[in-house]
Amino acid sequence: MKTILLLEDDENLNRGISLRLEKEGYRVLPAFHISQARRLFHENEVSLIISDITLPDGSGLDFGREVRKSSSVYLIFLTALNQEIDIVSGYDIGADDYITKPFSLIILLSKVNALMKRVETPAGCRLCSGDICLDYREMKVWQGDVPVDLSKKEWLLLAYFMENPRQILTKEQLLDAVWGQDGQFVDDNTVPVNISRLRGKLGGDFIQNVRGMGYLWTNSVTKEF
């Protein structure tokens, strides 16, 4: 059962979101203060953090920065702060999504489920294709015995390609899988630019353009445990 840490100081909202997530089959750790969330995060194996920003004992943004120093856990900000500078700050910290209040619970669940699909592969699993191996536990990539330095988005992009080998993936599918459903801060060049960077770091012709349709990971992929 995947565990979600929910940091929200509004007790009624926290309880409502928690109940709905639990009905979806998740284990929820409710927290109302950053100090409490910090303790729960270090004592449990958490797959996703949903965090407010304005909290009684500090800023959720600062908590997000703290988490990002040691973990690549998925992070969604759920907040009433809806100014562009706030949203950009959230993504700059490394948030996987930023949802503003008032919000649709159905949309929140959809985004949570989309992120959780990415962690369904066992933590000790490696996907290998040719001389490229992608490790889920450490979120790292090797080419032969040499580690490949990828950004988080590049790692997620590569993982999505390797999870769907020899399938044509549209730009929209890649945007949704890697950058989430909220694309207001993603332009038309985001996918081709990141694919170009990925190709530059990996070399070879693993990713093929399919004219007018999308992109294709050309090699077969195996799982190792």
N, C-alpha and C positions, 0 to 999 in steps of 0.2 A: 504494500500500500504506500503510495507516494505521500509525502508530508509537505504541507504548505504552512508557512509562518505568516500569520495575518496580523500586521501592526496597524491598529486603528483604535483611536481613543474614544470614539463614540460607541458606547457599549451596545446600544440597540442595533446599530449598523454592523458592528463586529459580530454580534450574535446572529443576525440575519444572513450575512455572507457566509459565516461558518456553517450554519445549518444547511445552506444550499450546497456548499462544497462537499460537505459530508454525505449528502444524498447522492452526489456524483461519484462517491467512492473514495474520496480523499480523507486523509487524516489532517486535521487542522489544529494548529497551535495558536490560540488567540493571545495577543499581547496588546496592552494598552499604553505602555511606556517603552521608550527605547531601551532602558536598562533591563526591563523584563525580556524584550525581544532579543537583546544581545545574549542573555543567559540561555534562552531557549535555543537560539541558533547554534551555540557552542556545545549544547548538551544533546542535540538531535541531528540526525541526517536529514537535512532539509533539501527538497527539490526546487522549491519556489518560494520567494518572499513577495507578499503583497503589502505595500507600505504607504501610509499617509505621509505627508511632508510636514504639516504643522502639528506638532505633538507637544504634550505638556512639558517634557524634559529635554526638548531640543528639536533639531531638524531631521526629517527623514532623509534629506539629501546627504547630510553628514553621516548618517547611519549607512546609507548606500555606499558612500566612499569608503567607509571603514570595512564593509563587507567585501568590496571589490579588491581590497589590498591582499586578501587571502583566499578569495573564492570566486568561482565563475557561476555560482548558483543563479538561476533565472530570477529576474527582479522586475516587478511591475509597480509603478507608482500610481496610487489611486488617491486623488487630491482635488480640492476645490481651486487650487492655484492654476489658472488657465491662461496666463499671459505667455506670449511666445518665449520670453527669456526664461521663464520657469520650465517650460516644456523642453527647450533646448538644453538647459542645465541638467535635466533628468536624463536625457539621452547621452549627454557628454560624460556623465558619471558611469554609464554603461548599462542603463536600464534597457530591458528588452521590450517594454511597452510603457506608455504613459496615458492614463485614462483620467479624464476630468469629471468631477461631480457637477451636477447630477448625472448619473450614468445608468445604462441599461444592464441589469444583472445578467440577462441573456448574452449580451456582448462580452461582458467580463468572463462568463463561463466559457464562451467560445474561444477567447484568447487564452485562458488557462488551459483548456483541453489541447489547443494547438501546441502550446509549449510543452505540455506533459507528454505528448506523442514523441517528442525528441529525446526523452529520457527513458523510453520503453526498452531500449536495448540494454542488456545487462551491463553493469558498470565495468566488469572485467573484460568486456568484449572489444576486439579490434577488428576493423574492416580493412581488408588488404586488396589492392588491385595493382597488378604488376609489382613494382618495387615500392609502392606507396602504401603505408599503413597508418590508419587513423585510430587513435586510442581514446575511448570514451571516458575512462577513469581519470586520466590526466589532461584530457582535452588537448592532446598534442598530436603531431604528425611527424612521421619519419619517411625519408626516401632512402631506402637501403638502411645504412646505419647512421645516416646524417639527419639530425632534427631539422625540420622546416619551420621557420619563424612566421607564423600566421597571426593576423589579428583575430579577434573573436568572431567577427562577421565572416571573415575568410574561412575560418574553421567551420562555422555553421554552413556556409555555402558548399564547401567541400563535402561535409557530412551528408547534406541533402542529396548531392549528386551521387555519392557512393551508396546511399540508402535506396536510390532509384536508378540503378545502372541500366544502360541501353534503353532508356525511356526518354522521349522528347519532353523536356520541361519548358513551359512557357515562361516568359519574363514575369508574368503576373504570379505564377506559382512560386517562383523563386523569391519574389518580393514578399509574398505572404508568408512563406516558410522561414525566411531569414530576417526580414525587417518588420514582420507583423502586419496587421491589417490597417494600421494607421500610417498612410504613406504621405502625409502632408509635408514632411521634411525629407522626402526621398524624391529625387528627380528622375527623369527618363534615362539618364546615363548611369545610374547607380549600379544596375546589374552588369552591363557591359564593362564598366570600369573595374569593378571588383573581379569579374571573370578574367579580364586582362591581367590584373595583378596576380591572380591565382596561377594563371598560365605561366607568367614570368617567373614565379617562385618554384613551380613544379617542373617546368620544361615539358617537352614532348607534346603529344596531341591527344591528351586524355579527354579534353572538352572540345566538342565539335559544334560549330554553328550549323543549324538546320534552317536554311533560308526561309524567312516568312513564318517560321513556326516556333523556334526556340533554340534550346541547347541540349546536348546529349553527352553523357559520360560513356565513352566508347568501349571500355574494357569490362570484363566480368569482375565481380567482387566476391570475395569469400569472407566468412566470419571465423575468427579464432577466439577461443576462450582460455 
